[in-house]
Amino acid sequence: MSIPARDPTGETAPLASERRIVLLVAILSSFVVSLDSSVVTVALPAIGRELGGGLTVQQWTVDAYLVTLGSLILVAGSLSDNVGRVRVVTWGLVIFGVASIGCAIAPSGVFLVVARTLQGVGGALITPSALALIVAAFRGAAQTTAIGTWTAWSSAAIVAGPVLGGVIVDGLGWRWIFVLTTVPIVLTIVLVRGIRSEIRPPTGARIDVVGALLAVVGVGGVVLGLIEQERLGWASPLVVVSLIVGAAALVAFVPWERRVAAPLVPMRLFRIRNFAVGNLATLSIYGALGMMGFVVTLFVQEIWHFPAWLAGFATLPPTLLLLALSPAVGAGAGRVGARWFMAIGPVIAGISMLVALRTTASPAYWTSLLPALIGLGVGIALMVTPLTSTVLGSIDGPEAGVASGVNNAVARIAGLALVALAGVVLGGGMSVGGFHRAAVTMCVLLLAGGLVSAIGIRTPGRR
């Protein structure tokens, strides 16, 4: 009979036969969440034509999902550490599946927006818990390799979403995007039931309700203000109030977490060097990647006049490179340490974005944009897995859910902030000059992430 392995914290790891199921569950659940956040963008014109509501409904079809997802991730991370990661993943999958059906049958724009809000709740429950499952189920180099595989598929979903969405919308209609989402959800729920060992630390700690409210109001307010400023302007009362209330809640969050007995985010985690530096690098790197996905797709459609499906295929090279290289990179980082992977990867990606300065109004994909995307893909593949492994590997198993929630929140807020500010960089509209300014901005952010990693990350001593 197999004896469950225990890590130094005393947390029981799943049986060896369950680890493959855990990895598959984490990949499928995170893939669905990541895919849904990107695939819907190409369906917005069709949604507007059928449901009406103009730009407002189109904006909130995207924004409602992102606001609830971004603002609830921290709460979900703490929840998974308290009530069990398998249980929270299951809740998230059920909520996400029900909401997807609601989106598919939406009779009006308001109904669709409400369903998308509920999808964000399900996505927030899934995201930190899925990664925490991997952290608790795998140890050592095997953990880094597993995170590399998970990272490849999760990131691939974000980039491949426009391709898949364009094909489905043109061939079947926009509602089928949400219908097809339910298929992997049902499969994942079945697989979750095969995990017999609940991965949960026996702490029995209470949830920090006040901290949760401050986190939701703070993150949600800031995200709402940054998103809506592009449509309403910085002087809008909604934008001003959202930013002020959100910022005030975030400022109050830190002292509250320092004094509460069972904090939502233990501030002591940020005294751990790799965790603090890794999240600072995440802020810079994922801000650049968030802007990249938005700006490149917009440029090839509005300036080069690519159709939606072709624009999706044009941005596919980074996905393919990520899928091909991430597992090997994860294994390599597990053997020699993550520091130089995290330092060199962003530098390669940043310099590659300068190649995009060769773009003009005349389509020259093969000689200008493709080389930039190939270099970007290599850089992403080198840095994403080691970055995730370093941040989460610096935290003991029982707090892996909190660590995952913090890192996911940082990554998503960084991307949202840069997408929201893209209008300022572009000068109010897409142009060749605006695209070049965005490429330089992305380069600076990526180089900053590499510099922070090179200076701050430390390789733990071998046992």
C-alpha positions in Angstrom: 0.0 0.0 0.0 1.3 3.5 -0.9 2.0 5.8 2.0 1.0 9.5 1.4 4.1 11.7 1.3 4.3 14.6 3.7 6.1 17.9 3.1 7.9 19.8 5.9 4.8 21.6 6.9 3.0 18.4 7.7 0.5 18.7 4.8 -0.4 15.4 3.2 0.2 15.2 -0.5 -2.1 13.3 -2.7 -1.4 9.6 -3.5 1.0 9.2 -6.5 -1.9 7.8 -8.6 -3.9 11.1 -8.1 -1.2 13.5 -9.1 -1.9 13.1 -12.8 -5.6 13.8 -12.1 -4.7 16.9 -10.1 -2.5 18.3 -12.9 -5.2 17.6 -15.5 -7.9 19.2 -13.3 -5.7 22.3 -12.7 -5.0 22.6 -16.5 -8.5 22.2 -17.7 -10.1 24.5 -15.1 -7.6 27.2 -15.5 -7.7 26.8 -19.3 -11.4 27.5 -19.3 -11.1 30.6 -17.2 -8.2 32.0 -19.2 -9.9 31.2 -22.5 -13.1 32.8 -21.5 -11.4 36.1 -20.7 -10.0 36.4 -24.2 -12.3 34.5 -26.5 -15.3 36.8 -26.0 -13.6 39.9 -27.5 -14.0 38.8 -31.1 -17.7 38.1 -30.5 -18.6 41.7 -29.3 -19.7 43.0 -32.7 -22.1 40.0 -33.1 -23.4 40.4 -29.6 -24.1 44.1 -30.2 -25.9 43.4 -33.4 -28.2 40.8 -31.8 -28.8 42.1 -28.3 -28.4 45.9 -28.9 -27.3 48.3 -26.2 -24.5 49.7 -28.2 -21.0 50.2 -26.8 -22.2 50.1 -23.2 -23.3 46.4 -23.4 -20.1 45.5 -25.3 -17.9 47.2 -22.7 -19.7 45.5 -19.8 -19.7 42.1 -21.5 -16.0 42.2 -21.0 -15.7 44.4 -17.9 -18.2 42.6 -15.7 -16.2 39.4 -15.9 -12.9 41.1 -15.3 -14.0 43.2 -12.3 -15.5 40.3 -10.3 -12.6 38.0 -11.3 -9.9 40.5 -10.3 -11.5 41.7 -7.1 -12.4 38.3 -5.6 -9.2 36.3 -6.3 -7.6 37.3 -3.0 -10.8 36.2 -1.1 -10.9 32.9 -3.0 -7.2 32.2 -2.2 -7.9 32.5 1.5 -11.1 30.5 1.2 -9.3 27.6 -0.5 -6.7 27.4 2.3 -9.5 27.3 4.9 -12.2 25.0 3.5 -10.2 22.9 1.0 -8.9 23.4 -2.5 -10.7 20.5 -4.1 -14.0 21.8 -2.7 -13.4 25.4 -3.8 -12.4 24.3 -7.3 -15.6 22.3 -7.5 -17.7 25.3 -6.4 -16.0 27.5 -8.9 -16.6 25.0 -11.8 -20.3 24.6 -11.0 -20.8 28.4 -10.8 -18.8 29.0 -14.0 -20.8 26.3 -15.8 -24.2 27.6 -14.8 -23.2 31.2 -15.7 -21.9 30.0 -19.1 -25.3 28.5 -19.8 -26.9 31.8 -18.8 -24.6 33.6 -21.2 -25.5 31.2 -24.1 -29.3 31.8 -23.6 -29.2 35.5 -22.7 -32.3 37.2 -24.1 -31.0 40.7 -23.4 -27.8 42.7 -22.8 -28.5 43.1 -19.1 -29.0 39.4 -18.7 -25.7 38.7 -20.4 -23.9 41.2 -18.2 -25.3 39.6 -15.1 -24.3 36.2 -16.3 -20.8 37.4 -17.1 -20.5 38.8 -13.6 -21.4 35.4 -12.2 -18.8 33.9 -14.5 -16.2 36.1 -12.9 -17.1 34.8 -9.4 -16.6 31.2 -10.6 -13.3 32.1 -12.3 -12.1 33.8 -9.1 -12.8 30.6 -7.1 -11.1 28.4 -9.7 -7.9 30.4 -10.4 -5.9 30.3 -7.1 -7.2 27.0 -6.0 -6.2 25.2 -9.2 -2.6 26.3 -8.9 -2.6 25.6 -5.2 -3.6 22.0 -6.0 -0.4 21.6 -8.0 1.7 23.2 -5.3 0.3 20.8 -2.7 0.4 17.7 -4.9 4.0 18.0 -6.3 7.3 18.5 -4.7 10.8 19.7 -5.8 11.7 19.6 -9.5 8.5 17.7 -10.3 6.5 20.7 -9.0 8.4 23.1 -11.2 7.8 20.9 -14.3 4.1 20.6 -13.4 3.7 24.4 -13.0 5.5 24.7 -16.4 2.9 22.5 -18.1 0.0 24.4 -16.3 1.5 27.7 -17.3 1.8 26.8 -20.9 -1.8 25.8 -21.3 -3.2 28.6 -19.2 -1.2 31.2 -21.1 -2.0 29.6 -24.4 -5.7 29.9 -23.7 -5.3 33.7 -23.4 -3.4 34.1 -26.7 -5.4 31.4 -28.6 -8.8 32.8 -27.5 -9.2 35.2 -30.4 -8.4 32.5 -32.9 -10.9 30.0 -31.6 -13.5 32.8 -31.0 -13.2 34.1 -34.5 -13.7 30.6 -36.0 -16.7 29.8 -33.8 -18.4 33.2 -34.3 -18.1 33.0 -38.1 -19.1 29.4 -38.2 -21.7 28.8 -35.5 -22.6 32.1 -33.9 -21.5 33.9 -30.7 -23.7 31.9 -28.3 -21.8 28.7 -29.1 -18.7 30.2 -27.5 -20.4 29.8 -24.1 -22.0 26.5 -25.0 -18.7 24.9 -25.9 -17.2 26.2 -22.6 -19.5 23.9 -20.6 -17.9 20.7 -22.2 -14.5 20.9 -20.5 -16.2 22.1 -17.3 -18.4 19.0 -17.1 -15.3 16.8 -17.8 -13.3 18.6 -15.1 -16.0 18.2 -12.5 -16.0 14.4 -13.2 -12.2 14.3 -12.8 -12.3 16.3 -9.5 -14.5 13.6 -8.0 -11.6 11.2 -8.6 -9.4 13.1 -6.2 -9.9 11.3 -2.9 -7.6 13.3 -0.7 -8.9 16.8 0.1 -5.9 19.1 0.0 -6.5 21.3 3.0 -4.4 22.3 6.0 -6.0 21.4 9.3 -6.0 25.0 10.6 -9.7 25.7 11.0 -8.9 29.4 10.8 -11.8 31.9 10.3 -12.1 34.0 7.2 -11.1 37.6 7.5 -14.4 39.1 6.5 -13.4 42.8 6.9 -10.2 42.2 5.0 -12.2 40.5 2.3 -14.5 43.4 2.0 -11.6 45.9 1.8 -10.0 43.8 -0.8 -13.1 43.5 -2.9 -13.9 47.2 -2.7 -10.3 48.2 -3.1 -9.4 46.1 -6.1 -12.9 46.3 -7.6 -13.0 50.1 -7.3 -9.6 50.7 -8.8 -10.2 48.3 -11.7 -13.7 49.8 -12.3 -12.2 53.3 -12.4 -9.4 52.4 -14.7 -11.6 50.5 -17.1 -14.3 53.2 -17.3 -12.0 56.2 -17.6 -11.4 55.2 -21.3 -15.1 55.5 -22.0 -16.2 58.3 -19.6 -13.0 60.3 -19.0 -11.0 61.0 -15.9 -13.3 63.7 -14.8 -16.4 61.4 -14.7 -17.9 61.2 -11.1 -18.1 57.4 -11.5 -14.4 57.2 -12.3 -13.3 59.7 -9.6 -15.4 58.1 -6.9 -14.4 54.6 -7.9 -10.7 55.4 -7.8 -10.9 57.3 -4.5 -13.0 54.7 -2.7 -10.8 51.9 -4.1 -7.6 53.5 -3.2 -8.8 54.3 0.3 -9.9 50.7 0.8 -6.5 49.4 -0.3 -4.7 51.9 2.0 -6.8 50.7 4.9 -6.3 47.1 3.9 -2.6 47.0 4.9 -2.9 48.2 8.6 -6.0 46.1 9.0 -4.2 42.9 7.9 -1.3 43.7 10.3 -3.6 43.8 13.3 -6.2 41.0 12.6 -5.5 37.6 14.1 -6.3 35.6 10.9 -5.4 37.9 8.0 -6.6 37.5 4.5 -3.1 38.2 3.3 -0.4 37.7 5.9 1.9 40.7 5.6 4.8 38.5 6.8 4.7 36.9 3.3 6.2 40.1 1.9 9.2 39.8 4.2 10.1 36.7 2.2 12.5 38.1 -0.4 11.5 35.9 -3.4 7.8 36.4 -2.8 8.1 40.1 -2.7 10.5 40.5 -5.6 8.6 38.0 -7.7 5.4 39.9 -7.3 7.1 43.2 -8.2 8.4 41.5 -11.3 4.9 40.2 -12.0 3.5 43.7 -11.8 5.9 44.9 -14.5 6.0 41.9 -16.8 2.3 41.1 -16.8 1.4 44.7 -17.3 3.5 44.6 -20.6 1.8 41.3 -21.6 -1.6 42.7 -21.0 -1.0 45.7 -23.2 0.6 43.4 -25.9 -2.4 41.2 -26.3 -4.7 44.3 -26.6 -2.5 46.5 -28.8 -1.2 43.9 -31.3 -4.7 42.5 -32.0 -6.1 46.0 -32.5 -3.2 47.1 -34.7 -3.5 44.2 -37.2 -7.3 44.7 -37.5 -7.6 48.5 -37.6 -4.3 49.4 -39.5 -3.6 46.3 -41.5 -7.4 45.4 -41.9 -7.0 41.7 -41.0 -10.3 39.9 -40.4 -10.8 38.7 -36.8 -9.9 35.1 -37.5 -6.7 36.0 -39.3 -5.7 38.5 -36.6 -6.0 35.6 -34.1 -3.8 33.4 -36.2 -1.3 36.2 -36.7 -0.8 36.4 -32.9 -0.4 32.7 -32.5 3.4 32.2 -32.6 4.0 33.2 -28.9 1.4 30.5 -27.9 3.1 27.8 -29.9 6.5 28.7 -28.4 5.1 28.8 -24.9 3.5 25.3 -25.4 6.7 23.9 -26.8 9.2 25.4 -24.4 7.6 25.8 -21.0 7.8 22.2 -19.7 11.5 22.0 -20.5 12.1 25.5 -19.1 10.3 24.5 -15.9 12.4 21.4 -15.5 15.6 23.4 -16.2 14.7 26.1 -13.6 14.0 23.3 -11.1 17.5 22.0 -11.5 19.6 25.2 -11.7 17.3 27.9 -10.2 14.9 30.5 -11.6 16.9 33.7 -11.3 18.6 33.9 -14.7 15.6 32.5 -16.5 13.5 35.4 -14.9 16.2 37.9 -15.8 17.1 36.9 -19.4 13.5 36.1 -20.5 12.1 39.6 -20.1 15.2 41.1 -21.7 14.7 38.9 -24.8 11.0 39.7 -24.9 11.6 43.5 -24.4 14.2 43.8 -27.1 12.0 41.8 -29.4 9.3 44.4 -29.1 11.7 47.0 -30.5 11.7 44.9 -33.7 8.0 45.9 -34.0 9.1 49.5 -34.6 9.8 48.4 -38.2 6.0 48.2 -38.8 4.4 50.6 -41.2 0.8 51.2 -42.4 1.5 48.7 -45.2 1.1 45.0 -44.0 4.5 43.5 -43.7 3.8 40.7 -41.2 6.6 38.3 -42.2 9.4 40.9 -41.9 8.3 43.1 -39.1 5.7 41.7 -36.7 6.4 38.0 -36.9 10.1 38.3 -35.8 9.0 40.4 -32.9 6.3 37.9 -31.8 8.8 35.0 -32.1 11.3 36.8 -29.8 8.5 37.7 -27.5 7.3 34.0 -27.4 10.8 32.8 -26.5 11.2 35.4 -23.8 7.7 34.6 -22.3 8.5 30.9 -22.3 11.8 31.5 -20.5 10.3 33.7 -17.7 6.7 32.7 -17.0 7.1 29.3 -15.4 10.2 30.2 -13.3 8.4 33.3 -12.1 5.3 31.4 -11.0 7.4 28.7 -9.4 9.6 31.2 -7.5 6.7 33.1 -6.1 4.7 30.1 -5.0 7.8 27.9 -4.1 8.8 30.6 -1.5 5.7 29.9 0.5 4.9 26.9 2.7 2.2 24.5 1.5 -0.6 25.6 3.9 -0.6 29.2 2.5 -0.2 28.2 -1.1 -3.7 29.4 -1.9 -3.1 32.8 -0.5 0.2 33.1 -2.4 -1.5 32.0 -5.6 -4.3 34.5 -5.0 -1.9 37.4 -4.4 0.2 36.6 -7.5 -2.9 36.1 -9.7 -4.4 39.4 -8.4 -1.1 41.3 -9.1 -0.9 39.8 -12.6 -4.5 40.5 -13.6 -4.6 44.0 -12.1 -1.3 44.9 -13.9 -2.8 43.7 -17.2 -6.1 45.5 -16.6 -4.3 48.8 -15.7 -2.1 48.8 -18.8 -5.0 48.0 -21.1 -7.1 50.7 -19.4 -4.2 53.2 -19.9 -3.5 52.0 -23.5 -5.7 54.9 -24.8 -3.2 57.4 -23.3 -0.2 55.6 -24.9 -2.0 55.3 -28.3 -3.1 58.9 -28.3 -6.8 58.3 -28.3 -6.8 55.9 -31.2 -4.8 53.3 -33.1 -2.1 54.5 -35.4 1.3 53.4 -36.5 2.9 56.0 -34.2 0.7 54.9 -31.3 1.6 51.3 -31.9 5.3 52.2 -31.8 4.9 54.1 -28.5 3.1 51.0 -27.1 6.0 48.8 -28.2 8.5 51.0 -26.5 6.3 51.1 -23.3 6.2 47.3 -23.4 9.9 47.1 -23.9 10.6 49.3 -20.9 8.3 47.3 -18.6 9.8 44.0 -19.6 13.3 45.2 -19.2 12.4 46.6 -15.7 11.0 43.1 -14.8 14.2 41.4 -15.9 16.3 43.9 -13.9 14.3 43.5 -10.8 14.6 39.7 -11.1 18.3 39.8 -11.7 19.0 41.9 -8.7 16.4 40.6 -6.2 15.8 36.9 -6.8 17.8 34.4 -4.8 18.2 30.7 -5.5 17.5 28.7 -2.3 20.3 26.5 -1.0 20.1 22.8 -2.0 19.0 20.4 0.7 
